[in-house]
Amino acid sequence: MCDTKLFNGRNIVLGVSGGIAAYKAVEVVSRLKKLGAEVDVIMTGNAMKFVAPLTFGTISRRPVTTGMFNENFQWDVKHISLARKADIIVVVPATANIIGKIANGIADDMLSTTIMAAKCNTIFVPAMNTKMYTNAIVQKNIKTLKENGYLLMEPSEGILACGEMGTGRAPEPVEVVEKVKKEIFKGNDLKGHNILITAGPTREFLDPVRFLSNPSSGKMGYALASEASQRGARVKLVSGPVSIEPPSGVEIAGVISAEDMYNEVMKSHSEFDIIILVAAVADYRPVCTEKHKIKKGNADINIKMKKNPDIALELGKIKGSRIIVGACAETENLYENARNKLDKKNFDMIIANDVTLEGAGFETDTNIVRLVKKDGIYKDLPKMHKKGVARHIIDEILEMKAL
């Protein structure tokens, strides 16, 4: 691949906030342009005190966005159009101010509103005084960004602009560009793979208006489907009833009951080399479903149940060379229960989470998981947004594929 065409067709939004390391952002733009990228620069008001917009405009050969309001009216809303256009957003330097804004949901200028409106990955490149960087509030904000799926580079150690020695220097432009390259071309690392994912709850009806189910929102499965699709895989998502938008570019098969999900998965599993089972499937269903609504009487009622087909167990029996990843939601003995299920179902890896923890399990936007592999090795992920968890899971699957 010719380097001058490496980023052809890629749109990068580069945010510049108000720090002395803004001069390094000039070289970042230059390097990205030489690799063929189209770069749109957004500058904060303070950034313009360090480097003139003309400098970035000349190098990017694009208009530089410097404010929320412009006398030259355009039909598109600027921060939305830039957010939609971007394959990735890079903030260099990322000051304590912009980190704090995004971590706390503040959108009061063009850069912060664009980041908040974007669905693509955003890389923050922190640069500040070492005492500021190690400040407990700044570190808490950095942790919040990571938990919500944002990417952060580690600052370098050395002599800072203030003359102090310590951690806080912006990484060199070549390192920033390498990070951008790595994240952008993750977009193709699943090319050629076919992935089947189950998500959401199932419903087992007692009568036309009542059913047995669980609180699964489908968010984890949908995040995995989105991540896999963005990274080049063909993805089929077999989903129980949920109320979230389906990811673009993903084939959706909607189902209701555990039996429906079993039939759909078994019908098409042979087309896929990776199967990820994160649906919360009901283990039992009523023996009889009444045709009419069960009326309330004075007596207690007993509902006879029978076992549903076990999708994971059946797939494990015919696994072959496929990678199968399962999930378990536990309230105690997380590792032991996860290992038992992994062995019984013939999984390659299991995503285990303790649903008693705050910020984990059903209906939340975040999760706290332990990834347990067949050899017993496990990795604990801290609380983070489910899209961040999805990225780690896909990375682990690719490592297993490479072995």
Sequence and secondary structure as in RCSB ss.txt:
>XXXX:A:sequence
MCDTKLFNGRNIVLGVSGGIAAYKAVEVVSRLKKLGAEVDVIMTGNAMKFVAPLTFGTISRRPVTTGMFNENFQW
DVKHISLARKADIIVVVPATANIIGKIANGIADDMLSTTIMAAKCNTIFVPAMNTKMYTNAIVQKNIKTLKENGY
LLMEPSEGILACGEMGTGRAPEPVEVVEKVKKEIFKGNDLKGHNILITAGPTREFLDPVRFLSNPSSGKMGYALA
SEASQRGARVKLVSGPVSIEPPSGVEIAGVISAEDMYNEVMKSHSEFDIIILVAAVADYRPVCTEKHKIKKGNAD
INIKMKKNPDIALELGKIKGSRIIVGACAETENLYENARNKLDKKNFDMIIANDVTLEGAGFETDTNIVRLVKKD
GIYKDLPKMHKKGVARHIIDEILEMKAL
>XXXX:A:secstr
  GGGTTTT EEEEEE SSTTHHHHHHHHHHHHHTT EEEEEE TTGGGTS HHHHHHHHTS  B  S  SS  S
S HHHHHHHH SEEEEEEE HHHHHHHHTT   SHHHHHHHH  SEEEEEE   HHHHT HHHHHHHHHHHHTT 
EE   EEEE TTS EEEEE   HHHHHHHHHHHHGGGGTTTT EEEEEESB  EEEETTEEE     SHHHHHHH
HHHHHTT EEEEEE S  S   TT EEEE  SHHHHHHHHHHHGGG SEEEE  B  SEEES   SS     SS 
    EEE   HHHHHHHT TT EEEEEEEESS HHHHHHHHHHHHT SEEEEEETTSTT STT SEE  EEEETT
S EEE  SEEHHHHHHHHHHHHHHHHH 
